[in-house]
Amino acid sequence: MTAIDIDHLRRWVGREQRDADIAALRHARLMAATVDRPGPPLAAGDALPPLWHWIYFLDARPPGELGRDGHPARGGFLPPVPLPNRMWAGGTVDFDAPIPLGAAIEKRSTVAAVEHKRGRSGELVFVTVLHEVHAAGRRALRETHDIVYKDAAPSAPPPPVQATAVGAIGDAAPAMERAWTPDATQLFRYSALTFNGHRIHYDADYCRQVEGYADLVVHGPLIATQLAALAEQALGAPLARFRYRALRPVLRGATLMLRAARAADRGAEAEPGVELRAVLPDGAVAIQAQASGGG
């Protein structure tokens, strides 16, 4: 059993880093091709689609500064958690203003919390990072990002979290859904666009032999990005808030049903909202999310 020195890991709370970038139009067009975005080509000055900020502020480290898993070696900005598997567990993004394509952008990141828990699968460490992105002289978004570290995944899948019948979420609007089957090419393109070296997304032998997955793992952020696009379509308006939580890994070749339905009525003062699910063929929920717009 891995020993967790939580007091040592909590010394990273409050650590901060800053970065600057350009919301490059070419990079956004490559992302549009990767996710097969419908509509006319993006142009300079257009608003960056929701969650596409993840293709900027890339952390480019030389090979000697990478860990075995392809991520930057631990102990820099993020705490040196000794557990082998790292997963993007979820988060909340509040959208304050559009990010115009072509604009100069800045990001400030802060380690907000480090927590240790013991679950059925063993030791777990949760690291929460707060990101703020500014564009055109004002804050464009505020993001709380949750990362979970754990022991190697078991060879058998966890018990499924059953999907709620999406048509029963709320009672105002009919469900929207579409099928999506991410393949190896799409995983490669998204890894390249985000400069994500995590080997679970492209190295099948590493997946099976080291981290305990049966095949390549689909990026949680890529699934969340697809759900955010569906939420914007369902709302008919730009997103104001998007909250999501990863519940189960998705492996290459699985056909996901991306589903959205109007959330239950929360009163006249509440922003319109939708509930979202990415559902696996066995009915298990891979990612669940909630989104609201400005009306």
C-alpha positions as CSV (number, residue, x, y, z in Angstrom):
1,M,0.0,0.0,0.0
2,T,1.3,3.4,-1.0
3,A,2.0,5.7,2.0
4,I,0.4,9.1,1.6
5,D,2.0,12.0,3.5
6,I,-0.9,14.4,3.2
7,D,0.7,17.1,5.4
8,H,3.6,17.2,2.9
9,L,1.3,17.3,-0.1
10,R,-0.7,20.1,1.4
11,R,2.4,22.3,1.3
12,W,1.5,22.8,-2.4
13,V,-1.8,24.6,-1.5
14,G,-1.6,28.2,-2.5
15,R,1.2,27.5,-5.1
16,E,0.6,29.7,-8.2
17,Q,1.7,29.9,-11.8
18,R,0.9,32.3,-14.6
19,D,0.9,31.9,-18.4
20,A,0.2,33.9,-21.5
21,D,-0.9,32.8,-25.0
22,I,-2.8,33.9,-28.1
23,A,-6.2,32.4,-28.8
24,A,-4.9,31.4,-32.3
25,L,-7.5,31.0,-35.1
26,R,-5.5,28.2,-36.7
27,H,-5.4,26.2,-33.6
28,A,-9.2,26.6,-33.2
29,R,-9.8,25.5,-36.8
30,L,-7.8,22.4,-36.1
31,M,-10.0,21.7,-33.1
32,A,-13.1,22.3,-35.2
33,A,-11.8,19.6,-37.6
34,T,-11.0,17.2,-34.7
35,V,-14.5,17.4,-33.2
36,D,-16.3,17.7,-36.6
37,R,-17.9,21.1,-35.6
38,P,-20.8,22.0,-38.0
39,G,-21.3,25.4,-39.5
40,P,-19.2,27.9,-41.3
41,P,-15.4,28.1,-40.7
42,L,-14.3,30.0,-37.6
43,A,-13.0,33.6,-38.2
44,A,-10.9,36.1,-36.3
45,G,-13.0,37.8,-33.6
46,D,-15.5,34.9,-33.3
47,A,-16.1,33.7,-29.7
48,L,-14.1,30.6,-28.7
49,P,-16.5,27.7,-28.3
50,P,-17.0,26.4,-24.7
51,L,-14.1,24.5,-23.1
52,W,-11.8,25.1,-26.1
53,H,-9.6,27.1,-23.9
54,W,-8.0,23.7,-23.0
55,I,-6.2,23.8,-26.4
56,Y,-4.2,26.8,-25.2
57,F,-1.6,27.4,-22.4
58,L,0.1,24.2,-23.3
59,D,2.7,22.8,-20.9
60,A,5.7,21.9,-23.1
61,R,8.3,20.0,-21.2
62,P,11.4,18.2,-22.7
63,P,11.6,14.4,-22.3
64,G,13.8,14.6,-19.3
65,E,11.1,16.4,-17.3
66,L,8.3,13.9,-18.0
67,G,7.2,11.0,-15.8
68,R,6.6,7.4,-16.8
69,D,3.0,8.2,-17.7
70,G,4.0,10.9,-20.2
71,H,2.7,13.8,-17.9
72,P,5.2,16.3,-16.5
73,A,7.1,14.8,-13.6
74,R,5.3,15.5,-10.3
75,G,6.5,17.9,-7.7
76,G,6.5,21.1,-9.8
77,F,3.3,23.1,-9.7
78,L,1.3,20.1,-8.7
79,P,2.1,18.1,-5.6
80,P,4.2,14.9,-5.9
81,V,1.4,12.4,-5.3
82,P,2.9,8.9,-5.2
83,L,-0.2,7.1,-6.6
84,P,0.4,5.9,-10.2
85,N,-2.9,6.7,-12.0
86,R,-4.0,10.3,-12.6
87,M,-7.5,11.1,-13.9
88,W,-9.3,14.3,-14.9
89,A,-12.2,13.9,-12.4
90,G,-14.4,16.9,-13.3
91,G,-14.9,20.6,-12.5
92,T,-16.9,23.7,-12.9
93,V,-16.4,26.5,-15.5
94,D,-18.1,29.9,-15.1
95,F,-18.1,31.9,-18.4
96,D,-17.9,35.6,-17.7
97,A,-17.2,37.0,-21.2
98,P,-16.3,35.7,-24.7
99,I,-12.7,34.9,-25.7
100,P,-12.3,36.4,-29.2
101,L,-10.3,34.3,-31.6
102,G,-7.0,36.1,-32.1
103,A,-7.0,37.8,-28.7
104,A,-4.1,37.8,-26.2
105,I,-5.1,35.7,-23.2
106,E,-3.6,35.2,-19.8
107,K,-4.1,32.5,-17.2
108,R,-3.5,32.4,-13.5
109,S,-3.6,28.9,-11.8
110,T,-3.6,28.2,-8.0
111,V,-3.6,24.9,-6.1
112,A,-6.7,25.4,-4.0
113,A,-6.9,22.1,-2.1
114,V,-5.4,18.7,-1.6
115,E,-7.5,15.9,0.1
116,H,-6.8,12.3,0.9
117,K,-9.5,9.6,1.0
118,R,-9.8,5.9,1.1
119,G,-12.3,4.3,-1.2
120,R,-13.3,0.8,-2.3
121,S,-10.5,0.9,-4.8
122,G,-7.8,2.0,-2.3
123,E,-6.1,5.2,-1.6
124,L,-7.3,8.4,-3.4
125,V,-5.8,11.9,-3.5
126,F,-7.9,14.8,-4.9
127,V,-6.2,18.0,-6.0
128,T,-8.3,21.0,-6.8
129,V,-6.8,23.7,-9.1
130,L,-8.4,27.1,-9.7
131,H,-7.8,28.7,-13.1
132,E,-8.8,32.2,-14.2
133,V,-8.4,33.2,-17.8
134,H,-8.4,36.9,-18.9
135,A,-9.0,38.2,-22.4
136,A,-9.3,41.8,-23.7
137,G,-8.7,43.2,-20.3
138,R,-11.3,41.3,-18.4
139,R,-11.9,37.9,-16.8
140,A,-13.4,35.6,-19.4
141,L,-13.7,32.4,-17.3
142,R,-13.1,30.9,-13.9
143,E,-12.6,27.2,-13.7
144,T,-12.3,24.8,-10.8
145,H,-10.5,21.7,-12.0
146,D,-10.5,18.4,-10.0
147,I,-7.8,15.9,-10.4
148,V,-7.8,12.4,-8.8
149,Y,-4.8,10.2,-8.2
150,K,-5.3,6.5,-7.4
151,D,-3.8,3.0,-7.6
152,A,-3.7,1.1,-10.9
153,A,-7.2,0.4,-12.3
154,P,-8.5,-3.1,-11.8
155,S,-8.8,-5.4,-14.8
156,A,-12.6,-5.8,-14.2
157,P,-14.8,-2.7,-14.8
158,P,-16.4,-1.1,-11.8
159,P,-20.2,-1.5,-11.2
160,P,-22.0,0.8,-13.7
161,V,-23.7,4.0,-12.6
162,Q,-27.0,3.7,-14.4
163,A,-28.2,6.5,-16.6
164,T,-31.3,8.4,-15.7
165,A,-33.8,8.3,-18.5
166,V,-33.0,11.7,-20.1
167,G,-36.5,12.4,-21.1
168,A,-37.5,12.3,-17.5
169,I,-35.0,15.0,-16.5
170,G,-37.2,18.1,-15.9
171,D,-40.5,18.3,-17.6
172,A,-40.3,21.3,-20.0
173,A,-38.4,20.2,-23.2
174,P,-37.9,17.0,-25.2
175,A,-34.6,15.2,-25.0
176,M,-31.8,15.9,-27.5
177,E,-29.2,13.2,-28.2
178,R,-26.6,12.0,-30.6
179,A,-24.3,9.0,-30.9
180,W,-20.5,9.5,-31.0
181,T,-17.8,6.8,-31.4
182,P,-14.4,8.3,-30.6
183,D,-11.6,6.4,-32.5
184,A,-7.8,6.3,-32.3
185,T,-7.4,9.1,-34.9
186,Q,-9.6,11.5,-32.9
187,L,-7.8,10.6,-29.7
188,F,-4.4,11.3,-31.3
189,R,-5.6,14.6,-32.8
190,Y,-6.9,15.8,-29.4
191,S,-3.8,14.7,-27.6
192,A,-1.7,16.6,-30.2
193,L,-3.9,19.8,-30.0
194,T,-3.6,19.8,-26.2
195,F,0.0,18.6,-26.1
196,N,-1.2,15.9,-23.8
197,G,1.5,13.2,-23.4
198,H,-0.5,11.0,-21.1
199,R,0.1,7.5,-22.5
200,I,-3.3,6.1,-21.7
201,H,-4.6,8.0,-24.8
202,Y,-2.2,6.5,-27.4
203,D,-0.2,3.6,-26.0
204,A,-2.4,0.5,-25.7
205,D,0.4,-1.7,-24.3
206,Y,1.0,0.9,-21.5
207,C,-2.7,1.0,-20.8
208,R,-2.9,-2.8,-20.4
209,Q,0.4,-3.5,-18.7
210,V,0.8,-0.5,-16.4
211,E,-2.5,1.3,-15.7
212,G,-4.8,-1.7,-16.0
213,Y,-7.1,-0.5,-18.8
214,A,-8.1,-2.9,-21.5
215,D,-7.6,-0.3,-24.3
216,L,-6.9,3.3,-25.0
217,V,-8.8,5.7,-22.8
218,V,-10.9,8.6,-24.2
219,H,-9.9,12.0,-22.8
220,G,-12.4,13.2,-20.2
221,P,-12.0,16.8,-21.4
222,L,-12.9,15.7,-24.9
223,I,-16.1,14.1,-23.7
224,A,-16.9,17.2,-21.6
225,T,-16.3,19.4,-24.7
226,Q,-18.8,17.4,-26.7
227,L,-21.4,17.7,-23.9
228,A,-20.8,21.5,-23.6
229,A,-21.5,21.9,-27.4
230,L,-24.7,19.9,-27.0
231,A,-25.7,22.0,-24.0
232,E,-25.2,25.2,-26.0
233,Q,-27.3,23.8,-28.8
234,A,-30.0,22.8,-26.4
235,L,-30.1,26.1,-24.6
236,G,-29.8,28.2,-27.8
237,A,-27.5,30.6,-26.0
238,P,-23.9,30.9,-24.9
239,L,-23.1,29.0,-21.7
240,A,-22.9,30.8,-18.4
241,R,-21.9,27.8,-16.3
242,F,-20.9,24.2,-17.0
243,R,-20.4,21.6,-14.2
244,Y,-19.3,18.0,-15.0
245,R,-18.1,14.9,-13.2
246,A,-16.4,11.8,-14.6
247,L,-17.9,8.6,-13.3
248,R,-16.4,5.8,-15.4
249,P,-13.5,5.6,-18.0
250,V,-14.5,5.4,-21.7
251,L,-12.4,3.1,-23.9
252,R,-11.7,3.5,-27.6
253,G,-14.4,2.3,-29.9
254,A,-17.3,2.5,-27.4
255,T,-20.3,4.3,-28.8
256,L,-21.5,7.0,-26.4
257,M,-25.0,8.5,-26.4
258,L,-24.7,12.2,-25.6
259,R,-27.9,13.3,-24.1
260,A,-29.4,16.6,-23.0
261,A,-32.7,17.6,-21.5
262,R,-34.1,20.7,-19.8
263,A,-33.4,20.7,-16.1
264,A,-36.3,20.8,-13.6
265,D,-37.9,24.2,-13.0
266,R,-35.8,26.1,-10.5
267,G,-37.9,29.3,-10.3
268,A,-38.4,32.4,-12.3
269,E,-35.1,33.9,-11.2
270,A,-32.9,30.9,-12.2
271,E,-31.0,30.8,-15.5
272,P,-32.3,28.2,-18.0
273,G,-30.5,24.9,-17.5
274,V,-29.9,21.5,-19.0
275,E,-28.9,18.1,-17.6
276,L,-26.4,16.1,-19.7
277,R,-25.1,12.6,-19.8
278,A,-22.5,10.6,-21.8
279,V,-23.9,7.1,-21.6
280,L,-22.1,3.9,-22.5
281,P,-23.7,1.0,-24.4
282,D,-24.4,-0.9,-21.1
283,G,-26.3,2.1,-19.7
284,A,-23.6,3.3,-17.4
285,V,-23.0,7.0,-17.2
286,A,-19.4,8.0,-18.1
287,I,-19.8,11.7,-17.5
288,Q,-22.7,13.7,-16.1
289,A,-23.0,17.4,-16.4
290,Q,-25.2,20.4,-15.8
291,A,-25.2,23.6,-17.8
292,S,-26.9,27.0,-17.7
293,G,-27.0,29.9,-20.1
294,G,-27.9,33.5,-20.1
295,G,-31.4,33.0,-21.4
